[in-house]
Amino acid sequence: MFLAIYQNDLYFYIMQNKIVNKNFLLYVLLISLFSTTNCVNSQSLKGLYVDDFYNIIGNQQNEDKLLTYAQSKGFNYLILYNTTSIHRNKYPLDSSQGSEVWRKFILKAKSKYGLQKIGVVGEKAASFFPVKKYNQIVEYNELERIDVYNLEFEFWNKRLFEDSGYYCNTYLHKFGYECNNEGAFKFYLLQLKEMQKLKGKTSVEIETYIGNPSDEQLAQIAKVTDRVLIHYYRENTDNMASYKLNRLKVLQGKYPNLKIAPIFSSRENHLGPWLKTHQIDEVHKVFFHQLKLIKEINLKSLNFDGHIWYRYSNMPKNK
């Protein structure tokens, strides 16, 4: 907004004073172009987790419904679930036919609906092997590539890692890890390290979501990821920013350059009921206002990169 006003005023000044010097006009044009570019590049992320993407991709109506919603709410980043099942059962990322479906969706999202980034969720590093192959197929074309590998593995969730739990049965026993918090974290940390190797020298970002890590675990995570998404799953906004404050205190002390973003949840057991009488954009404003008032937090030592919403199916569609 400020940039547009500045450019209009500058144009008016030039016309009023009949400035016609070509070098001056070229200078003005370059400054304006540089400012515009910086404004776009510095735009903070406003992300949305997209559940049930399996039944969206390849369906023109469902794709357009998702992208129209994202555009109408100002989202510029989509984090897509179901990547592995889509790859295995519908549209293989590493085949010419399957990759074309992904390519068309991503190109449409970025070129027509204003999305800046597309991320995909996986539970292990191997989940992103076909994603890298896809990016190679499209030659890392910015408008067609997948920009973010998002690791989702709740190593702190006892229900998932203990005996008979999903992680225990699917990953931990299989790869020789104990079915406890320590074993789950070791497996998780290895995945992040392998994802960094997979990323190589490309511009792809490694991202992960966290809930309840210990201070030591968080310190280790910060060393091997590009962005951490921190959940703030609350029933209302009261004292939201103070929730599990140790996470921010650890990061501001040693990792001030690490990109971070809060996640807010629109599910019924979280902010779903609250959103029936409030706008979605109220939440992050309240969150950051609260942070400014917390004495233990120095916002200058935290690299907030935007904010994220979980999840598409629960988001209020009429607000």
FENCORSUL-V951609 format. One record per pair of residues at least 12 apart in sequence whose C-alpha atoms are under 10 Angstrom apart, sorted by sequence separation. I is the first residue (numbers start at 0). J is the second residue. D is the distance in whole Angstrom. If there is no record, write none. Layout:
BEGIN
i:I j:J d:D
i:I j:J d:D
END
This chain:
BEGIN
i:65 j:77 d:10
i:85 j:97 d:9
i:86 j:98 d:9
i:105 j:117 d:7
i:133 j:145 d:8
i:134 j:146 d:9
i:154 j:166 d:9
i:166 j:178 d:8
i:167 j:179 d:8
i:171 j:183 d:7
i:174 j:186 d:8
i:194 j:206 d:10
i:230 j:242 d:9
i:231 j:243 d:9
i:247 j:259 d:9
i:270 j:282 d:9
i:52 j:65 d:10
i:131 j:144 d:9
i:153 j:166 d:9
i:166 j:179 d:10
i:170 j:183 d:9
i:192 j:205 d:10
i:207 j:220 d:9
i:230 j:243 d:10
i:10 j:24 d:10
i:13 j:27 d:10
i:130 j:144 d:9
i:131 j:145 d:8
i:152 j:166 d:9
i:164 j:178 d:8
i:171 j:185 d:10
i:191 j:205 d:8
i:207 j:221 d:10
i:229 j:243 d:10
i:265 j:279 d:9
i:86 j:101 d:10
i:130 j:145 d:7
i:162 j:177 d:9
i:163 j:178 d:9
i:167 j:182 d:9
i:171 j:186 d:7
i:191 j:206 d:9
i:49 j:65 d:9
i:130 j:146 d:10
i:161 j:177 d:9
i:162 j:178 d:6
i:167 j:183 d:8
i:170 j:186 d:8
i:171 j:187 d:10
i:191 j:207 d:8
i:263 j:279 d:10
i:287 j:303 d:10
i:10 j:27 d:9
i:130 j:147 d:10
i:131 j:148 d:9
i:160 j:177 d:9
i:161 j:178 d:5
i:162 j:179 d:8
i:166 j:183 d:8
i:206 j:223 d:9
i:207 j:224 d:7
i:229 j:246 d:8
i:9 j:27 d:9
i:130 j:148 d:8
i:160 j:178 d:5
i:161 j:179 d:6
i:205 j:223 d:8
i:206 j:224 d:6
i:207 j:225 d:8
i:208 j:226 d:9
i:209 j:227 d:7
i:210 j:228 d:9
i:211 j:229 d:9
i:229 j:247 d:9
i:159 j:178 d:9
i:160 j:179 d:6
i:161 j:180 d:8
i:205 j:224 d:5
i:206 j:225 d:6
i:207 j:226 d:7
i:208 j:227 d:6
i:209 j:228 d:6
i:210 j:229 d:6
i:211 j:230 d:9
i:263 j:282 d:8
i:127 j:147 d:10
i:159 j:179 d:9
i:160 j:180 d:7
i:204 j:224 d:8
i:205 j:225 d:5
i:206 j:226 d:5
i:207 j:227 d:5
i:208 j:228 d:4
i:209 j:229 d:5
i:210 j:230 d:6
i:263 j:283 d:8
i:6 j:27 d:9
i:127 j:148 d:7
i:157 j:178 d:9
i:159 j:180 d:10
i:160 j:181 d:10
i:161 j:182 d:10
i:204 j:225 d:6
i:205 j:226 d:7
i:206 j:227 d:6
i:207 j:228 d:6
i:208 j:229 d:6
i:209 j:230 d:6
i:210 j:231 d:8
i:240 j:261 d:9
i:262 j:283 d:9
i:6 j:28 d:10
i:9 j:31 d:10
i:47 j:69 d:8
i:126 j:148 d:9
i:127 j:149 d:9
i:157 j:179 d:7
i:160 j:182 d:8
i:161 j:183 d:9
i:203 j:225 d:10
i:204 j:226 d:8
i:205 j:227 d:9
i:206 j:228 d:7
i:207 j:229 d:9
i:208 j:230 d:7
i:209 j:231 d:10
i:210 j:232 d:9
i:261 j:283 d:8
i:283 j:305 d:9
i:46 j:69 d:9
i:127 j:150 d:9
i:156 j:179 d:9
i:157 j:180 d:7
i:160 j:183 d:6
i:263 j:286 d:10
i:283 j:306 d:7
i:6 j:30 d:10
i:45 j:69 d:10
i:124 j:148 d:9
i:126 j:150 d:9
i:155 j:179 d:9
i:156 j:180 d:8
i:159 j:183 d:9
i:160 j:184 d:10
i:239 j:263 d:10
i:282 j:306 d:10
i:283 j:307 d:9
i:6 j:31 d:7
i:116 j:141 d:9
i:117 j:142 d:10
i:124 j:149 d:10
i:154 j:179 d:9
i:155 j:180 d:6
i:261 j:286 d:9
i:283 j:308 d:10
i:5 j:31 d:9
i:52 j:78 d:10
i:53 j:79 d:9
i:115 j:141 d:9
i:116 j:142 d:9
i:117 j:143 d:9
i:118 j:144 d:10
i:119 j:145 d:7
i:123 j:149 d:10
i:124 j:150 d:8
i:154 j:180 d:6
i:155 j:181 d:9
i:157 j:183 d:10
i:261 j:287 d:10
i:45 j:72 d:9
i:46 j:73 d:9
i:47 j:74 d:7
i:52 j:79 d:6
i:53 j:80 d:8
i:54 j:81 d:9
i:115 j:142 d:8
i:116 j:143 d:10
i:117 j:144 d:8
i:118 j:145 d:6
i:119 j:146 d:8
i:120 j:147 d:9
i:121 j:148 d:7
i:122 j:149 d:8
i:123 j:150 d:7
i:153 j:180 d:10
i:154 j:181 d:8
i:156 j:183 d:9
i:236 j:263 d:10
i:3 j:31 d:10
i:45 j:73 d:7
i:46 j:74 d:6
i:47 j:75 d:8
i:48 j:76 d:9
i:49 j:77 d:7
i:50 j:78 d:9
i:51 j:79 d:9
i:52 j:80 d:6
i:53 j:81 d:6
i:114 j:142 d:9
i:116 j:144 d:9
i:117 j:145 d:5
i:118 j:146 d:6
i:119 j:147 d:6
i:120 j:148 d:6
i:121 j:149 d:6
i:122 j:150 d:6
i:123 j:151 d:8
i:154 j:182 d:8
i:155 j:183 d:8
i:184 j:212 d:9
i:188 j:216 d:9
i:192 j:220 d:9
i:195 j:223 d:7
i:217 j:245 d:10
i:218 j:246 d:9
i:221 j:249 d:10
i:2 j:31 d:8
i:6 j:35 d:10
i:44 j:73 d:10
i:45 j:74 d:5
i:46 j:75 d:6
i:47 j:76 d:6
i:48 j:77 d:6
i:49 j:78 d:6
i:50 j:79 d:7
i:51 j:80 d:7
i:52 j:81 d:6
i:53 j:82 d:8
i:56 j:85 d:9
i:116 j:145 d:7
i:117 j:146 d:5
i:118 j:147 d:4
i:119 j:148 d:6
i:120 j:149 d:5
i:121 j:150 d:5
i:122 j:151 d:5
i:123 j:152 d:8
i:154 j:183 d:5
i:155 j:184 d:8
i:191 j:220 d:8
i:194 j:223 d:9
i:195 j:224 d:8
i:217 j:246 d:7
i:221 j:250 d:8
i:232 j:261 d:10
i:279 j:308 d:9
i:44 j:74 d:8
i:45 j:75 d:6
i:46 j:76 d:4
i:47 j:77 d:5
i:48 j:78 d:5
i:49 j:79 d:5
i:50 j:80 d:5
i:51 j:81 d:7
i:52 j:82 d:8
i:53 j:83 d:10
i:116 j:146 d:6
i:117 j:147 d:6
i:118 j:148 d:6
i:119 j:149 d:6
i:120 j:150 d:6
i:121 j:151 d:6
i:122 j:152 d:6
i:153 j:183 d:8
i:154 j:184 d:5
i:192 j:222 d:9
i:193 j:223 d:9
i:194 j:224 d:9
i:195 j:225 d:9
i:217 j:247 d:10
i:226 j:256 d:10
i:227 j:257 d:8
i:228 j:258 d:9
i:229 j:259 d:7
i:230 j:260 d:9
i:231 j:261 d:6
i:232 j:262 d:7
i:233 j:263 d:8
i:234 j:264 d:9
i:44 j:75 d:6
i:45 j:76 d:6
i:46 j:77 d:6
i:47 j:78 d:6
i:48 j:79 d:6
i:49 j:80 d:6
i:50 j:81 d:8
i:53 j:84 d:7
i:54 j:85 d:9
i:77 j:108 d:9
i:98 j:129 d:10
i:102 j:133 d:9
i:115 j:146 d:9
i:116 j:147 d:7
i:117 j:148 d:9
i:118 j:149 d:6
i:119 j:150 d:9
i:120 j:151 d:7
i:121 j:152 d:8
i:122 j:153 d:9
i:152 j:183 d:9
i:153 j:184 d:9
i:154 j:185 d:9
i:185 j:216 d:10
i:188 j:219 d:8
i:191 j:222 d:10
i:192 j:223 d:6
i:212 j:243 d:10
i:214 j:245 d:7
i:218 j:249 d:7
i:225 j:256 d:9
i:226 j:257 d:6
i:227 j:258 d:6
i:228 j:259 d:6
i:229 j:260 d:6
i:230 j:261 d:6
i:231 j:262 d:6
i:232 j:263 d:6
i:233 j:264 d:8
i:234 j:265 d:9
i:2 j:34 d:8
i:3 j:35 d:9
i:43 j:75 d:9
i:44 j:76 d:6
i:45 j:77 d:9
i:46 j:78 d:7
i:47 j:79 d:9
i:48 j:80 d:7
i:49 j:81 d:9
i:52 j:84 d:10
i:53 j:85 d:6
i:57 j:89 d:9
i:76 j:108 d:10
i:98 j:130 d:10
i:101 j:133 d:9
i:102 j:134 d:9
i:109 j:141 d:9
i:110 j:142 d:7
i:120 j:152 d:10
i:152 j:184 d:9
i:154 j:186 d:9
i:180 j:212 d:10
i:184 j:216 d:8
i:188 j:220 d:7
i:191 j:223 d:6
i:192 j:224 d:8
i:211 j:243 d:8
i:213 j:245 d:9
i:214 j:246 d:7
i:217 j:249 d:8
i:218 j:250 d:7
i:221 j:253 d:9
i:222 j:254 d:8
i:225 j:257 d:6
i:226 j:258 d:5
i:227 j:259 d:5
i:228 j:260 d:5
i:229 j:261 d:5
i:230 j:262 d:5
i:231 j:263 d:6
i:232 j:264 d:6
i:233 j:265 d:9
i:234 j:266 d:9
i:2 j:35 d:7
i:42 j:75 d:9
i:43 j:76 d:10
i:44 j:77 d:10
i:52 j:85 d:8
i:53 j:86 d:10
i:56 j:89 d:9
i:57 j:90 d:9
i:75 j:108 d:9
i:76 j:109 d:10
i:109 j:142 d:6
i:110 j:143 d:9
i:154 j:187 d:7
i:187 j:220 d:9
i:190 j:223 d:10
i:191 j:224 d:7
i:210 j:243 d:9
i:212 j:245 d:10
i:213 j:246 d:8
i:214 j:247 d:10
i:217 j:250 d:8
i:221 j:254 d:7
i:224 j:257 d:8
i:225 j:258 d:6
i:226 j:259 d:5
i:227 j:260 d:7
i:228 j:261 d:6
i:229 j:262 d:6
i:230 j:263 d:6
i:231 j:264 d:7
i:232 j:265 d:9
i:233 j:266 d:10
i:234 j:267 d:9
i:56 j:90 d:9
i:75 j:109 d:9
i:98 j:132 d:9
i:99 j:133 d:9
i:102 j:136 d:10
i:106 j:140 d:10
i:108 j:142 d:9
i:109 j:143 d:8
i:152 j:186 d:9
i:153 j:187 d:8
i:154 j:188 d:10
i:189 j:223 d:10
i:211 j:245 d:10
i:212 j:246 d:8
i:214 j:248 d:9
i:215 j:249 d:9
i:224 j:258 d:9
i:225 j:259 d:9
i:226 j:260 d:8
i:227 j:261 d:9
i:228 j:262 d:6
i:229 j:263 d:9
i:230 j:264 d:8
i:232 j:266 d:9
i:234 j:268 d:7
i:235 j:269 d:7
i:236 j:270 d:8
i:53 j:88 d:10
i:92 j:127 d:10
i:93 j:128 d:9
i:94 j:129 d:9
i:98 j:133 d:6
i:102 j:137 d:8
i:106 j:141 d:9
i:107 j:142 d:9
i:108 j:143 d:9
i:109 j:144 d:10
i:152 j:187 d:7
i:181 j:216 d:10
i:188 j:223 d:8
i:211 j:246 d:8
i:214 j:249 d:6
i:218 j:253 d:8
i:221 j:256 d:10
i:222 j:257 d:9
i:233 j:268 d:8
i:234 j:269 d:4
i:235 j:270 d:6
i:279 j:314 d:9
i:2 j:38 d:8
i:53 j:89 d:8
i:82 j:118 d:10
i:83 j:119 d:9
i:92 j:128 d:9
i:93 j:129 d:5
i:97 j:133 d:9
i:98 j:134 d:9
i:105 j:141 d:10
i:106 j:142 d:5
i:107 j:143 d:9
i:151 j:187 d:9
i:152 j:188 d:10
i:184 j:220 d:10
i:188 j:224 d:10
i:210 j:246 d:9
i:213 j:249 d:10
i:214 j:250 d:9
i:218 j:254 d:8
i:221 j:257 d:7
i:232 j:268 d:9
i:233 j:269 d:5
i:234 j:270 d:5
i:235 j:271 d:9
i:279 j:315 d:8
i:53 j:90 d:10
i:75 j:112 d:9
i:76 j:113 d:9
i:77 j:114 d:8
i:82 j:119 d:6
i:83 j:120 d:9
i:92 j:129 d:6
i:93 j:130 d:7
i:99 j:136 d:10
i:105 j:142 d:7
i:106 j:143 d:5
i:150 j:187 d:9
i:209 j:246 d:9
i:221 j:258 d:9
i:232 j:269 d:6
i:233 j:270 d:6
i:234 j:271 d:8
i:235 j:272 d:9
i:236 j:273 d:9
i:278 j:315 d:9
i:66 j:104 d:10
i:70 j:108 d:9
i:74 j:112 d:10
i:75 j:113 d:7
i:76 j:114 d:6
i:77 j:115 d:9
i:78 j:116 d:9
i:79 j:117 d:8
i:80 j:118 d:9
i:81 j:119 d:8
i:82 j:120 d:7
i:83 j:121 d:7
i:91 j:129 d:8
i:92 j:130 d:6
i:93 j:131 d:8
i:94 j:132 d:9
i:95 j:133 d:9
i:98 j:136 d:8
i:99 j:137 d:9
i:102 j:140 d:10
i:105 j:143 d:5
i:106 j:144 d:8
i:152 j:190 d:10
i:221 j:259 d:10
i:231 j:269 d:9
i:232 j:270 d:8
i:233 j:271 d:10
i:234 j:272 d:8
i:235 j:273 d:6
i:277 j:315 d:10
i:280 j:318 d:10
i:69 j:108 d:9
i:73 j:112 d:10
i:74 j:113 d:8
i:75 j:114 d:4
i:76 j:115 d:6
i:77 j:116 d:7
i:78 j:117 d:6
i:79 j:118 d:6
i:80 j:119 d:6
i:81 j:120 d:7
i:82 j:121 d:7
i:83 j:122 d:9
i:91 j:130 d:10
i:92 j:131 d:9
i:93 j:132 d:5
i:94 j:133 d:8
i:98 j:137 d:8
i:103 j:142 d:10
i:104 j:143 d:8
i:105 j:144 d:7
i:234 j:273 d:7
i:235 j:274 d:9
i:278 j:317 d:10
i:279 j:318 d:8
i:57 j:97 d:10
i:73 j:113 d:9
i:74 j:114 d:7
i:75 j:115 d:5
i:76 j:116 d:5
i:77 j:117 d:5
i:78 j:118 d:5
i:79 j:119 d:5
i:80 j:120 d:5
i:81 j:121 d:8
i:86 j:126 d:10
i:92 j:132 d:7
i:93 j:133 d:5
i:102 j:142 d:9
i:103 j:143 d:8
i:105 j:145 d:8
i:150 j:190 d:8
i:233 j:273 d:10
i:234 j:274 d:10
i:274 j:314 d:9
i:275 j:315 d:7
i:278 j:318 d:6
i:63 j:104 d:9
i:66 j:107 d:9
i:67 j:108 d:9
i:70 j:111 d:9
i:71 j:112 d:9
i:73 j:114 d:9
i:74 j:115 d:9
i:75 j:116 d:7
i:76 j:117 d:6
i:77 j:118 d:6
i:78 j:119 d:5
i:79 j:120 d:6
i:80 j:121 d:8
i:92 j:133 d:5
i:93 j:134 d:9
i:95 j:136 d:8
i:102 j:143 d:5
i:150 j:191 d:7
i:274 j:315 d:7
i:277 j:318 d:8
i:58 j:100 d:10
i:62 j:104 d:8
i:66 j:108 d:6
i:70 j:112 d:6
i:74 j:116 d:10
i:75 j:117 d:9
i:76 j:118 d:8
i:77 j:119 d:8
i:78 j:120 d:7
i:79 j:121 d:9
i:83 j:125 d:10
i:91 j:133 d:9
i:92 j:134 d:9
i:93 j:135 d:9
i:94 j:136 d:9
i:95 j:137 d:10
i:101 j:143 d:8
i:102 j:144 d:8
i:149 j:191 d:10
i:255 j:297 d:10
i:259 j:301 d:8
i:260 j:302 d:9
i:261 j:303 d:8
i:271 j:313 d:7
i:275 j:317 d:9
i:276 j:318 d:9
i:57 j:100 d:6
i:65 j:108 d:10
i:66 j:109 d:10
i:69 j:112 d:8
i:70 j:113 d:7
i:83 j:126 d:6
i:86 j:129 d:8
i:93 j:136 d:8
i:101 j:144 d:9
i:102 j:145 d:9
i:148 j:191 d:10
i:239 j:282 d:9
i:240 j:283 d:10
i:255 j:298 d:9
i:257 j:300 d:10
i:258 j:301 d:8
i:259 j:302 d:6
i:260 j:303 d:6
i:261 j:304 d:9
i:262 j:305 d:10
i:263 j:306 d:8
i:264 j:307 d:9
i:265 j:308 d:7
i:266 j:309 d:8
i:270 j:313 d:10
i:271 j:314 d:8
i:272 j:315 d:10
i:275 j:318 d:9
i:56 j:100 d:8
i:57 j:101 d:8
i:63 j:107 d:9
i:67 j:111 d:10
i:68 j:112 d:10
i:69 j:113 d:9
i:70 j:114 d:8
i:82 j:126 d:8
i:83 j:127 d:9
i:86 j:130 d:9
i:92 j:136 d:9
i:99 j:143 d:10
i:101 j:145 d:9
i:122 j:166 d:10
i:150 j:194 d:9
i:251 j:295 d:10
i:252 j:296 d:10
i:255 j:299 d:8
i:256 j:300 d:8
i:257 j:301 d:8
i:258 j:302 d:5
i:259 j:303 d:5
i:260 j:304 d:6
i:261 j:305 d:8
i:262 j:306 d:6
i:263 j:307 d:6
i:264 j:308 d:6
i:265 j:309 d:6
i:266 j:310 d:7
i:270 j:314 d:10
i:271 j:315 d:8
i:274 j:318 d:9
i:56 j:101 d:8
i:59 j:104 d:9
i:62 j:107 d:9
i:63 j:108 d:9
i:66 j:111 d:9
i:67 j:112 d:7
i:69 j:114 d:8
i:82 j:127 d:9
i:149 j:194 d:10
i:236 j:281 d:9
i:240 j:285 d:9
i:241 j:286 d:9
i:251 j:296 d:8
i:252 j:297 d:9
i:255 j:300 d:5
i:256 j:301 d:7
i:257 j:302 d:6
i:258 j:303 d:6
i:259 j:304 d:6
i:260 j:305 d:5
i:261 j:306 d:5
i:262 j:307 d:5
i:263 j:308 d:5
i:264 j:309 d:5
i:265 j:310 d:6
i:266 j:311 d:10
i:57 j:103 d:9
i:58 j:104 d:10
i:62 j:108 d:9
i:66 j:112 d:6
i:83 j:129 d:9
i:148 j:194 d:8
i:236 j:282 d:7
i:239 j:285 d:8
i:240 j:286 d:5
i:244 j:290 d:10
i:251 j:297 d:7
i:254 j:300 d:8
i:255 j:301 d:5
i:256 j:302 d:6
i:257 j:303 d:8
i:258 j:304 d:6
i:259 j:305 d:8
i:260 j:306 d:5
i:261 j:307 d:6
i:262 j:308 d:6
i:263 j:309 d:6
i:264 j:310 d:7
i:265 j:311 d:8
i:266 j:312 d:9
i:267 j:313 d:8
i:56 j:103 d:10
i:57 j:104 d:8
i:66 j:113 d:9
i:82 j:129 d:10
i:83 j:130 d:10
i:123 j:170 d:9
i:148 j:195 d:10
i:235 j:282 d:9
i:236 j:283 d:9
i:238 j:285 d:9
i:239 j:286 d:6
i:240 j:287 d:7
i:248 j:295 d:7
i:251 j:298 d:8
i:253 j:300 d:9
i:254 j:301 d:8
i:255 j:302 d:6
i:256 j:303 d:9
i:257 j:304 d:9
i:258 j:305 d:9
i:259 j:306 d:8
i:260 j:307 d:7
i:261 j:308 d:9
i:262 j:309 d:7
i:263 j:310 d:9
i:264 j:311 d:10
i:265 j:312 d:9
i:266 j:313 d:6
i:56 j:104 d:7
i:66 j:114 d:9
i:82 j:130 d:9
i:122 j:170 d:10
i:237 j:285 d:9
i:238 j:286 d:8
i:239 j:287 d:10
i:240 j:288 d:9
i:241 j:289 d:8
i:247 j:295 d:9
i:248 j:296 d:7
i:251 j:299 d:9
i:252 j:300 d:8
i:253 j:301 d:10
i:254 j:302 d:9
i:255 j:303 d:9
i:262 j:310 d:10
i:265 j:313 d:6
i:266 j:314 d:8
i:55 j:104 d:10
i:56 j:105 d:10
i:63 j:112 d:9
i:148 j:197 d:10
i:236 j:285 d:7
i:237 j:286 d:9
i:240 j:289 d:6
i:241 j:290 d:8
i:244 j:293 d:10
i:247 j:296 d:7
i:248 j:297 d:9
i:251 j:300 d:5
i:252 j:301 d:9
i:264 j:313 d:9
i:265 j:314 d:6
i:148 j:198 d:9
i:236 j:286 d:7
i:239 j:289 d:8
i:240 j:290 d:6
i:245 j:295 d:10
i:247 j:297 d:9
i:250 j:300 d:8
i:251 j:301 d:5
i:264 j:314 d:9
i:265 j:315 d:8
i:147 j:198 d:10
i:208 j:259 d:10
i:238 j:289 d:7
i:239 j:290 d:9
i:240 j:291 d:9
i:244 j:295 d:9
i:245 j:296 d:10
i:247 j:298 d:10
i:250 j:301 d:7
i:251 j:302 d:9
i:206 j:258 d:9
i:207 j:259 d:10
i:208 j:260 d:9
i:209 j:261 d:10
i:210 j:262 d:10
i:237 j:289 d:9
i:238 j:290 d:9
i:240 j:292 d:10
i:241 j:293 d:8
i:244 j:296 d:9
i:248 j:300 d:10
i:250 j:302 d:9
i:206 j:259 d:9
i:208 j:261 d:9
i:209 j:262 d:10
i:236 j:289 d:10
i:240 j:293 d:8
i:247 j:300 d:10
i:248 j:301 d:9
i:155 j:209 d:9
i:156 j:210 d:9
i:208 j:262 d:9
i:247 j:301 d:8
i:146 j:201 d:10
i:147 j:202 d:9
i:148 j:203 d:7
i:149 j:204 d:8
i:150 j:205 d:8
i:151 j:206 d:9
i:152 j:207 d:8
i:153 j:208 d:8
i:154 j:209 d:9
i:155 j:210 d:7
i:156 j:211 d:8
i:231 j:286 d:10
i:241 j:296 d:10
i:146 j:202 d:8
i:147 j:203 d:5
i:148 j:204 d:6
i:149 j:205 d:6
i:150 j:206 d:6
i:151 j:207 d:6
i:152 j:208 d:8
i:153 j:209 d:7
i:154 j:210 d:9
i:155 j:211 d:6
i:156 j:212 d:10
i:146 j:203 d:5
i:147 j:204 d:5
i:148 j:205 d:5
i:149 j:206 d:5
i:150 j:207 d:5
i:151 j:208 d:6
i:152 j:209 d:8
i:153 j:210 d:8
i:154 j:211 d:9
i:155 j:212 d:6
i:145 j:203 d:8
i:146 j:204 d:6
i:147 j:205 d:6
i:148 j:206 d:6
i:149 j:207 d:5
i:150 j:208 d:7
i:151 j:209 d:8
i:153 j:211 d:9
i:154 j:212 d:8
i:155 j:213 d:9
i:144 j:203 d:9
i:145 j:204 d:10
i:146 j:205 d:9
i:147 j:206 d:7
i:148 j:207 d:8
i:149 j:208 d:8
i:150 j:209 d:10
i:153 j:212 d:9
i:147 j:207 d:10
i:141 j:202 d:10
i:139 j:201 d:9
i:123 j:186 d:9
i:124 j:187 d:9
i:139 j:202 d:9
i:123 j:187 d:8
i:126 j:190 d:10
i:139 j:203 d:9
i:122 j:187 d:9
i:123 j:188 d:10
i:124 j:189 d:8
i:125 j:190 d:8
i:123 j:189 d:9
i:124 j:190 d:5
i:128 j:194 d:9
i:131 j:197 d:8
i:123 j:190 d:6
i:124 j:191 d:7
i:127 j:194 d:8
i:131 j:198 d:8
i:46 j:114 d:10
i:78 j:146 d:10
i:122 j:190 d:8
i:123 j:191 d:8
i:124 j:192 d:9
i:125 j:193 d:9
i:126 j:194 d:10
i:45 j:114 d:10
i:46 j:115 d:10
i:78 j:147 d:8
i:80 j:149 d:10
i:124 j:193 d:6
i:125 j:194 d:8
i:128 j:197 d:8
i:134 j:203 d:10
i:45 j:115 d:10
i:46 j:116 d:9
i:48 j:118 d:9
i:49 j:119 d:10
i:76 j:146 d:10
i:77 j:147 d:10
i:78 j:148 d:9
i:79 j:149 d:9
i:123 j:193 d:9
i:124 j:194 d:5
i:127 j:197 d:8
i:128 j:198 d:10
i:131 j:201 d:10
i:44 j:115 d:9
i:45 j:116 d:10
i:46 j:117 d:9
i:47 j:118 d:10
i:48 j:119 d:9
i:49 j:120 d:10
i:76 j:147 d:10
i:78 j:149 d:8
i:123 j:194 d:9
i:124 j:195 d:9
i:127 j:198 d:9
i:44 j:116 d:9
i:46 j:118 d:10
i:48 j:120 d:9
i:124 j:196 d:10
i:125 j:197 d:9
i:131 j:203 d:9
i:42 j:115 d:10
i:124 j:197 d:8
i:150 j:224 d:10
i:40 j:115 d:10
i:149 j:224 d:10
i:228 j:303 d:10
i:39 j:115 d:10
i:226 j:302 d:10
i:227 j:303 d:10
i:228 j:304 d:10
i:149 j:226 d:9
i:150 j:227 d:10
i:226 j:303 d:9
i:227 j:304 d:10
i:228 j:305 d:10
i:229 j:306 d:9
i:230 j:307 d:9
i:232 j:309 d:9
i:147 j:225 d:10
i:149 j:227 d:10
i:226 j:304 d:8
i:228 j:306 d:8
i:229 j:307 d:9
i:230 j:308 d:10
i:147 j:226 d:10
i:149 j:228 d:10
i:228 j:307 d:8
i:230 j:309 d:9
i:118 j:203 d:9
i:118 j:204 d:9
i:120 j:206 d:9
i:121 j:207 d:10
i:118 j:205 d:10
i:119 j:206 d:10
i:120 j:207 d:9
i:118 j:206 d:9
i:72 j:279 d:9
i:73 j:280 d:10
i:72 j:280 d:9
i:46 j:260 d:9
i:48 j:262 d:10
i:45 j:260 d:9
i:47 j:262 d:9
i:44 j:260 d:8
i:46 j:262 d:9
i:47 j:263 d:10
i:48 j:264 d:10
i:43 j:260 d:10
i:78 j:307 d:9
i:76 j:306 d:10
i:77 j:307 d:9
i:78 j:308 d:10
i:76 j:307 d:9
i:77 j:308 d:10
i:78 j:309 d:9
i:74 j:306 d:10
i:78 j:310 d:10
i:74 j:307 d:9
i:78 j:311 d:10
i:74 j:308 d:9
i:77 j:311 d:10
i:69 j:311 d:9
i:68 j:311 d:9
i:72 j:316 d:9
i:71 j:316 d:10
i:65 j:311 d:8
i:68 j:314 d:10
i:72 j:318 d:9
i:65 j:312 d:10
i:68 j:316 d:8
i:44 j:303 d:9
i:45 j:304 d:9
i:46 j:305 d:8
i:47 j:306 d:9
i:48 j:307 d:8
i:49 j:308 d:9
i:50 j:309 d:9
i:52 j:311 d:10
i:43 j:303 d:8
i:44 j:304 d:6
i:45 j:305 d:6
i:46 j:306 d:6
i:47 j:307 d:6
i:48 j:308 d:6
i:49 j:309 d:8
i:50 j:310 d:7
i:51 j:311 d:9
i:43 j:304 d:6
i:44 j:305 d:4
i:45 j:306 d:5
i:46 j:307 d:4
i:47 j:308 d:5
i:48 j:309 d:5
i:49 j:310 d:6
i:50 j:311 d:6
i:51 j:312 d:8
i:42 j:304 d:9
i:43 j:305 d:5
i:44 j:306 d:6
i:45 j:307 d:6
i:46 j:308 d:6
i:47 j:309 d:6
i:48 j:310 d:5
i:49 j:311 d:5
i:50 j:312 d:7
i:41 j:304 d:9
i:42 j:305 d:8
i:43 j:306 d:8
i:44 j:307 d:8
i:45 j:308 d:8
i:46 j:309 d:9
i:47 j:310 d:6
i:48 j:311 d:6
i:49 j:312 d:7
i:50 j:313 d:9
i:46 j:310 d:10
i:47 j:311 d:7
i:48 j:312 d:9
i:49 j:313 d:10
i:47 j:314 d:9
END
